[in-house]
Amino acid sequence: MDTGRPPLWQEEPTARPRMPDAVRTAAVRAVIIVALTLIQAMVAFLSTLAGSWLAFPAVLSTVASTVVATWAVLDVWVTRQVWVQRHGVHSQPSSTARQLRRERRRARRAATR
């Protein structure tokens, strides 16, 4: 059914490929934990300013949450490293790099003769 109008959206190729599922899951988990930790830190700060009884438990739980958030961010990094190590990044030298290497090798051989 062609209405003659342009489509609402056009799919464009992305600049980078999508993150692997395991890395993306760890990243989403880390973002949620860090966001909750920041909210908790703000509650602790404001309750400390207000002199509320909630200030001390909030500060203690914020310290614990900071440790958990750090662990979550490190989990993203470790998960990414493990994924790259298991699945590998297939890279090939470009033809120009190969050509430059050949020329340098020829120059070295000619210099030693």
Secondary structure, DSSP 8 states (H G I E B T S, - for coil): ---SS--S------SS----HHHHHHHHHHHHHHHHHHHHHHHHHHHHHHT-TTHHHHHHHHHHHHHHHHHHHHHHHHHHHHHHHHH-------HHHHHHHHHHHHHHHHHH-
